[in-house]
């Protein structure tokens, strides 16, 4: 019985190898550059994701500004978005953290947090790292 299981496992291994080699050959025939790693390989995917996120935020910006001008809290905004049937970019119900990310993107679309590492002297060992952003208003 164990020998039969071993034979089937070897056969499956061979089938996986054949499928993988065929897929790589098809990609190479289409002109895909195989074996590319690093930022250059991921740049297109990152740009597409950023553009999708920007488009989603642009659609929601008016609604969010309306909620803010009405004086709603962020939790109330999430409730309103879900009651109105406004879904996230992936089609799910809104959550507080997702709303906070949308608001941050509306407020400062180029916001990138930079963490300052503490210097290893005794006075600073117990302090938490300071956070900076490129947007001045985000610090307030």
Residue frames as a rotation matrix with the C-alpha (Angstrom) as fourth column:
UNK 1
0.569 0.823 0.000 0.00
0.823 -0.569 0.000 0.00
0.000 0.000 -1.000 0.00
UNK 2
0.489 -0.472 -0.734 2.80
0.112 -0.800 0.589 2.41
-0.865 -0.370 -0.338 0.90
UNK 3
-0.585 -0.736 0.341 4.64
0.409 0.096 0.907 1.51
-0.701 0.670 0.245 -2.30
UNK 4
-0.081 0.650 0.755 1.53
0.989 -0.040 0.140 2.40
0.121 0.759 -0.640 -4.35
UNK 5
0.830 0.350 -0.435 1.31
0.455 -0.875 0.165 5.77
-0.323 -0.335 -0.885 -2.60
UNK 6
0.021 -0.922 -0.386 4.99
0.081 -0.384 0.920 6.42
-0.996 -0.051 0.067 -3.37
UNK 7
-0.582 -0.189 0.791 4.47
0.749 0.256 0.612 5.57
-0.318 0.948 -0.007 -7.05
UNK 8
0.406 0.821 0.401 1.50
0.895 -0.445 0.006 7.96
0.184 0.356 -0.916 -7.29
UNK 9
0.705 -0.206 -0.679 3.49
0.230 -0.839 0.493 10.72
-0.671 -0.504 -0.544 -5.58
UNK 10
-0.420 -0.906 0.048 6.34
0.267 -0.072 0.961 10.32
-0.868 0.416 0.272 -8.05
UNK 11
-0.333 0.392 0.857 3.90
0.942 0.101 0.320 10.41
0.039 0.914 -0.403 -10.96
UNK 12
0.747 0.652 -0.130 2.29
0.662 -0.746 0.066 13.60
-0.054 -0.136 -0.989 -9.61
UNK 13
0.264 -0.759 -0.595 5.74
0.139 -0.581 0.802 15.17
-0.954 -0.294 -0.048 -9.17
UNK 14
-0.661 -0.524 0.537 6.53
0.554 0.142 0.820 14.42
-0.506 0.840 0.196 -12.82
UNK 15
0.087 0.795 0.601 3.20
0.974 -0.195 0.117 15.88
0.210 0.575 -0.791 -13.94
UNK 16
0.781 0.132 -0.610 3.84
0.379 -0.877 0.295 19.10
-0.497 -0.461 -0.735 -11.99
UNK 17
-0.218 -0.950 -0.225 7.28
0.176 -0.265 0.948 19.36
-0.960 0.167 0.224 -13.60
UNK 18
-0.554 0.068 0.829 5.81
0.824 0.187 0.535 18.91
-0.119 0.980 -0.160 -17.09
UNK 19
0.518 0.838 0.175 3.10
0.845 -0.532 0.046 21.55
0.132 0.124 -0.984 -16.49
UNK 20
0.581 -0.367 -0.727 5.61
0.221 -0.788 0.575 24.02
-0.783 -0.494 -0.377 -15.06
UNK 21
-0.525 -0.839 0.143 8.02
0.327 -0.043 0.944 23.59
-0.786 0.543 0.296 -17.96
UNK 22
-0.289 0.505 0.814 5.19
0.949 0.040 0.312 23.98
0.125 0.862 -0.491 -20.47
UNK 23
0.756 0.604 -0.253 3.95
0.642 -0.759 0.109 27.18
-0.126 -0.245 -0.961 -18.79
UNK 24
0.226 -0.765 -0.603 7.46
0.098 -0.598 0.795 28.66
-0.969 -0.239 -0.061 -18.72
UNK 25
-0.672 -0.449 0.589 7.97
0.584 0.168 0.794 27.79
-0.455 0.878 0.149 -22.39
UNK 26
0.161 0.821 0.548 4.64
0.964 -0.249 0.090 29.45
0.211 0.514 -0.832 -23.28
UNK 27
0.774 0.072 -0.629 5.58
0.352 -0.875 0.333 32.59
-0.526 -0.479 -0.703 -21.35
UNK 28
-0.238 -0.951 -0.199 8.96
0.166 -0.241 0.956 32.71
-0.957 0.194 0.215 -23.05
UNK 29
-0.510 0.123 0.851 7.27
0.853 0.196 0.483 32.32
-0.107 0.973 -0.205 -26.47
UNK 30
0.591 0.793 0.147 5.03
0.797 -0.602 0.044 35.32
0.123 0.091 -0.988 -25.64
UNK 31
0.122 -0.656 0.744 8.12
0.310 -0.687 -0.657 37.39
0.943 0.311 0.119 -24.89
UNK 32
0.954 0.191 0.230 7.97
-0.163 -0.310 0.937 37.46
0.250 -0.931 -0.265 -21.11
UNK 33
-0.007 -0.998 0.070 11.39
-0.508 -0.057 -0.859 38.04
0.861 -0.042 -0.507 -19.61
UNK 34
0.785 0.313 -0.534 11.90
0.183 0.707 0.683 35.20
0.592 -0.634 0.498 -17.14
UNK 35
0.199 -0.731 -0.652 13.99
0.938 0.336 -0.090 35.45
0.285 -0.594 0.753 -13.99
UNK 36
-0.334 -0.283 0.899 13.69
0.135 -0.958 -0.252 39.20
0.933 0.037 0.358 -13.54
UNK 37
0.172 0.342 -0.924 13.62
0.959 0.154 0.236 40.21
0.224 -0.927 -0.302 -9.90
UNK 38
-0.707 -0.508 -0.492 13.59
0.663 -0.718 -0.211 43.44
-0.246 -0.476 0.845 -7.98
UNK 39
-0.313 0.582 -0.751 11.88
0.083 -0.771 -0.631 46.79
-0.946 -0.260 0.193 -8.32
UNK 40
-0.725 -0.006 -0.688 11.92
-0.642 -0.356 0.679 46.84
-0.249 0.935 0.254 -12.12
UNK 41
-0.874 0.400 -0.275 9.86
0.219 0.831 0.511 43.66
0.433 0.387 -0.814 -12.25
UNK 42
-0.385 0.745 -0.546 7.34
0.902 0.177 -0.394 44.87
-0.197 -0.644 -0.739 -9.66
UNK 43
-0.889 -0.055 -0.454 7.08
0.068 -0.998 -0.014 48.48
-0.452 -0.043 0.891 -10.83
UNK 44
-0.762 0.641 -0.097 4.22
-0.237 -0.137 0.962 47.85
0.603 0.756 0.256 -13.28
UNK 45
-0.173 0.707 -0.685 2.16
0.698 0.579 0.422 46.02
0.695 -0.405 -0.594 -10.66
UNK 46
-0.466 -0.064 -0.882 2.80
0.797 -0.463 -0.388 48.72
-0.384 -0.884 0.267 -8.05
UNK 47
-0.971 0.100 -0.218 1.83
-0.179 -0.906 0.383 51.48
-0.160 0.411 0.898 -10.49
UNK 48
-0.523 0.826 -0.211 -1.40
0.044 0.274 0.961 49.66
0.851 0.493 -0.180 -11.40
UNK 49
-0.121 0.457 -0.881 -2.31
0.938 0.344 0.049 49.25
0.325 -0.820 -0.470 -7.73
UNK 50
-0.709 -0.183 -0.681 -1.60
0.466 -0.847 -0.257 52.92
-0.530 -0.499 0.686 -7.00
UNK 51
-0.924 0.375 -0.074 -3.70
-0.297 -0.583 0.756 54.02
0.240 0.721 0.650 -9.98
UNK 52
-0.286 0.845 -0.452 -6.57
0.417 0.534 0.735 51.78
0.863 0.022 -0.506 -8.89
UNK 53
-0.227 0.143 -0.963 -6.39
0.967 -0.083 -0.240 53.14
-0.114 -0.986 -0.120 -5.34
UNK 54
-0.905 -0.139 -0.402 -6.28
0.119 -0.990 0.075 56.73
-0.409 0.020 0.912 -6.61
UNK 55
-0.729 0.684 -0.036 -9.33
-0.172 -0.131 0.976 56.14
0.663 0.718 0.213 -8.81
UNK 56
-0.114 0.682 -0.722 -11.24
0.769 0.520 0.370 54.58
0.628 -0.514 -0.584 -5.90
UNK 57
-0.438 -0.122 -0.891 -10.35
0.783 -0.538 -0.311 57.48
-0.442 -0.834 0.331 -3.59
UNK 58
-0.996 0.069 -0.057 -11.37
-0.089 -0.854 0.513 60.02
-0.013 0.516 0.857 -6.27
UNK 59
-0.394 0.906 -0.154 -14.83
0.191 0.244 0.951 58.42
0.899 0.346 -0.269 -6.41
UNK 60
0.161 0.460 -0.873 -15.22
0.906 0.282 0.315 58.54
0.391 -0.842 -0.371 -2.62
UNK 61
-0.783 -0.617 -0.078 -13.71
0.589 -0.696 -0.410 61.99
0.199 -0.367 0.909 -2.02
UNK 62
-0.577 0.624 0.526 -16.99
-0.319 -0.766 0.558 63.87
0.751 0.154 0.642 -2.43
UNK 63
0.434 0.752 -0.496 -18.88
0.153 0.482 0.863 61.50
0.888 -0.450 0.094 -0.16
UNK 64
-0.022 -0.540 -0.841 -16.19
0.957 0.233 -0.174 61.68
0.291 -0.809 0.512 2.53
UNK 65
-0.911 -0.299 0.285 -16.08
0.242 -0.946 -0.218 65.49
0.334 -0.130 0.933 2.39
UNK 66
-0.137 0.948 0.287 -19.87
-0.339 -0.317 0.886 65.53
0.931 0.024 0.365 2.76
UNK 67
0.476 0.256 -0.841 -19.66
0.579 0.628 0.519 63.28
0.662 -0.734 0.150 5.79
UNK 68
-0.472 -0.750 -0.463 -16.95
0.863 -0.286 -0.416 65.47
0.180 -0.596 0.782 7.33
UNK 69
-0.828 0.183 0.531 -18.95
-0.113 -0.980 0.162 68.66
0.550 0.074 0.832 6.74
UNK 70
0.263 0.959 -0.104 -21.93
-0.157 0.149 0.976 67.00
0.952 -0.240 0.190 8.44
UNK 71
-0.036 -0.385 0.922 -19.75
-0.949 -0.275 -0.152 66.43
0.312 -0.881 -0.355 11.49
UNK 72
0.896 0.373 -0.242 -19.92
-0.309 0.914 0.264 62.63
0.320 -0.162 0.934 11.42
UNK 73
0.259 -0.808 0.530 -17.34
-0.678 0.239 0.695 60.63
-0.688 -0.539 -0.486 13.33
UNK 74
-0.530 -0.536 -0.657 -15.27
-0.845 0.401 0.354 58.10
0.074 0.743 -0.665 11.40
UNK 75
-0.907 0.250 0.339 -17.23
0.123 0.928 -0.353 55.21
-0.403 -0.278 -0.872 12.88
UNK 76
0.071 0.975 -0.209 -20.48
0.007 -0.210 -0.978 56.89
-0.997 0.068 -0.022 11.83
UNK 77
0.007 -0.156 -0.988 -19.02
-0.935 -0.350 0.049 57.38
-0.354 0.923 -0.149 8.34
UNK 78
-0.924 -0.371 -0.093 -18.28
-0.382 0.881 0.280 53.65
-0.022 0.294 -0.955 8.11
UNK 79
-0.530 0.807 0.262 -21.85
0.350 0.489 -0.799 52.86
-0.773 -0.331 -0.541 9.16
UNK 80
0.276 0.638 -0.719 -23.23
-0.400 -0.604 -0.690 55.28
-0.874 0.478 0.088 6.58
UNK 81
-0.397 -0.500 -0.770 -21.04
-0.909 0.098 0.405 53.88
-0.127 0.861 -0.493 3.80
UNK 82
-0.990 0.017 0.138 -22.23
0.019 1.000 0.013 50.35
-0.138 0.016 -0.990 4.57
UNK 83
-0.238 0.971 -0.029 -25.89
0.302 0.046 -0.952 51.42
-0.923 -0.236 -0.304 4.82
UNK 84
0.266 0.282 -0.922 -25.65
-0.675 -0.628 -0.387 53.23
-0.688 0.725 0.023 1.49
UNK 85
0.837 0.048 0.545 -24.17
0.230 0.873 -0.430 50.09
-0.496 0.485 0.720 -0.08
UNK 86
0.699 -0.685 -0.204 -20.88
-0.635 -0.464 -0.617 51.78
0.328 0.561 -0.760 -0.97
UNK 87
0.942 -0.335 0.021 -18.35
0.311 0.895 0.321 48.95
-0.126 -0.296 0.947 -1.04
UNK 88
0.254 -0.938 -0.236 -14.58
-0.228 -0.295 0.928 48.96
-0.940 -0.182 -0.289 -0.90
UNK 89
-0.058 -0.377 -0.924 -12.48
-0.975 -0.179 0.134 48.61
-0.216 0.909 -0.357 -4.03
UNK 90
-0.926 -0.327 -0.187 -12.55
-0.357 0.922 0.154 44.83
0.122 0.209 -0.970 -3.55
UNK 91
-0.307 0.912 -0.274 -16.33
-0.284 0.187 0.941 44.75
0.909 0.366 0.201 -3.09
UNK 92
-0.399 0.121 -0.909 -16.39
0.779 0.567 -0.267 44.24
0.483 -0.815 -0.320 0.66
UNK 93
0.764 0.641 -0.066 -18.05
0.548 -0.593 0.590 46.23
0.339 -0.487 -0.805 3.43
UNK 94
0.210 -0.680 0.702 -16.12
-0.200 -0.733 -0.650 49.25
0.957 -0.004 -0.290 4.67
UNK 95
0.422 -0.175 -0.889 -14.12
0.864 0.373 0.337 49.06
0.272 -0.911 0.308 7.87
UNK 96
0.920 -0.057 -0.388 -12.71
0.157 -0.853 0.497 51.79
-0.360 -0.518 -0.776 10.09
UNK 97
0.016 -0.999 -0.052 -9.09
0.218 -0.047 0.975 51.20
-0.976 -0.026 0.217 9.07
UNK 98
-0.271 -0.053 0.961 -10.03
0.952 0.135 0.276 51.20
-0.145 0.989 0.013 5.38
UNK 99
0.743 0.594 0.308 -11.85
0.619 -0.785 0.021 54.52
0.254 0.175 -0.951 5.82
UNK 100
0.701 -0.547 -0.457 -8.87
0.054 -0.598 0.800 55.98
-0.711 -0.585 -0.389 7.68
UNK 101
-0.324 -0.839 0.438 -6.58
0.558 0.205 0.804 54.99
-0.764 0.505 0.402 4.80
UNK 102
0.081 0.441 0.894 -8.94
0.967 -0.253 0.037 56.60
0.243 0.861 -0.446 2.29
UNK 103
0.948 0.281 -0.151 -9.05
0.316 -0.895 0.316 59.81
-0.046 -0.347 -0.937 4.36
UNK 104
0.274 -0.928 -0.251 -5.25
0.154 -0.216 0.964 59.83
-0.949 -0.303 0.084 4.62
UNK 105
-0.410 -0.416 0.812 -4.98
0.830 0.200 0.521 59.41
-0.379 0.887 0.263 0.85
UNK 106
0.505 0.640 0.579 -7.45
0.786 -0.618 -0.001 62.27
0.357 0.456 -0.815 0.28
UNK 107
0.916 -0.135 -0.378 -5.65
0.153 -0.754 0.638 64.49
-0.371 -0.642 -0.670 2.78
UNK 108
0.214 -0.925 -0.315 -2.15
-0.787 -0.354 0.506 63.78
-0.579 0.140 -0.803 1.54
UNK 109
0.945 0.293 -0.147 -1.87
-0.320 0.726 -0.609 61.51
-0.071 0.622 0.780 -1.51
UNK 110
0.402 -0.864 -0.304 1.93
-0.192 0.245 -0.950 61.42
0.895 0.440 -0.067 -1.42
UNK 111
0.531 -0.163 0.832 2.18
-0.845 -0.172 0.506 60.69
0.061 -0.971 -0.229 2.29
UNK 112
0.386 -0.502 -0.774 5.07
0.114 0.859 -0.500 58.39
0.915 0.105 0.389 3.09
UNK 113
0.970 -0.044 0.240 5.93
-0.244 -0.160 0.957 57.73
-0.004 -0.986 -0.166 6.70
UNK 114
0.177 -0.969 -0.174 9.63
-0.103 0.157 -0.982 57.91
0.979 0.192 -0.072 7.50
UNK 115
0.958 0.109 -0.266 10.69
0.231 0.258 0.938 56.37
0.171 -0.960 0.222 10.80
UNK 116
0.287 -0.888 0.359 13.74
-0.679 -0.453 -0.578 57.93
0.676 -0.078 -0.733 12.43
UNK 117
0.470 -0.217 -0.856 15.80
0.480 0.876 0.041 55.30
0.741 -0.430 0.516 14.17
UNK 118
0.981 -0.109 0.163 16.95
-0.196 -0.573 0.796 56.32
0.006 -0.812 -0.583 17.67
UNK 119
0.171 -0.985 -0.040 20.63
-0.580 -0.067 -0.812 56.82
0.797 0.162 -0.582 18.28
UNK 120
0.460 0.048 -0.887 22.12
0.390 0.886 0.250 54.15
0.798 -0.461 0.389 20.57
UNK 121
-0.663 -0.626 0.409 22.94
-0.158 -0.418 -0.895 56.42
0.731 -0.658 0.178 23.49
UNK 122
-0.817 0.276 -0.506 21.52
0.570 0.523 -0.634 55.86
0.090 -0.806 -0.585 26.98
UNK 123
-0.759 0.533 -0.375 19.21
-0.228 -0.757 -0.612 58.89
-0.610 -0.379 0.696 26.94
UNK 124
-0.285 0.656 -0.699 17.31
-0.957 -0.236 0.169 57.72
-0.054 0.717 0.695 23.87
UNK 125
-0.957 -0.159 -0.242 17.13
-0.195 0.972 0.134 53.97
0.213 0.176 -0.961 24.46
UNK 126
-0.682 0.729 -0.065 13.72
0.539 0.441 -0.717 54.10
-0.494 -0.524 -0.694 26.12
UNK 127
-0.290 0.583 -0.759 12.16
-0.496 -0.770 -0.402 56.57
-0.818 0.260 0.513 23.69
UNK 128
0.339 0.496 0.799 9.95
0.518 0.611 -0.599 55.49
-0.785 0.617 -0.050 20.80
UNK 129
-0.654 -0.568 0.500 11.02
0.718 -0.258 0.647 56.36
-0.239 0.782 0.576 17.22
UNK 130
-0.295 0.519 -0.802 9.69
-0.203 -0.854 -0.478 59.65
-0.934 0.022 0.357 15.90
UNK 131
-0.088 0.344 0.935 7.54
0.877 0.472 -0.090 59.59
-0.472 0.812 -0.343 12.78
UNK 132
-0.518 -0.084 -0.851 7.72
-0.238 -0.942 0.237 62.16
-0.822 0.325 0.468 10.01
UNK 133
0.258 0.563 0.785 5.63
0.746 0.400 -0.533 62.57
-0.614 0.723 -0.317 6.91
UNK 134
-0.672 -0.490 0.556 6.09
0.740 -0.481 0.470 64.55
0.037 0.727 0.685 3.74
UNK 135
0.057 0.777 0.626 2.84
0.459 -0.578 0.675 66.44
0.886 0.249 -0.390 4.43
UNK 136
-0.838 -0.415 0.353 3.12
-0.052 -0.584 -0.810 69.21
0.542 -0.698 0.468 6.98
UNK 137
-0.186 0.849 0.495 -0.57
-0.884 -0.364 0.292 69.15
0.428 -0.383 0.818 7.88
UNK 138
0.430 0.336 -0.838 -0.45
-0.085 0.939 0.333 65.42
0.899 -0.072 0.433 8.67
UNK 139
-0.561 -0.728 -0.395 1.84
0.378 0.199 -0.904 66.09
0.737 -0.656 0.163 11.64
UNK 140
-0.709 0.288 0.644 -0.76
-0.584 -0.751 -0.308 68.21
0.395 -0.595 0.700 13.45
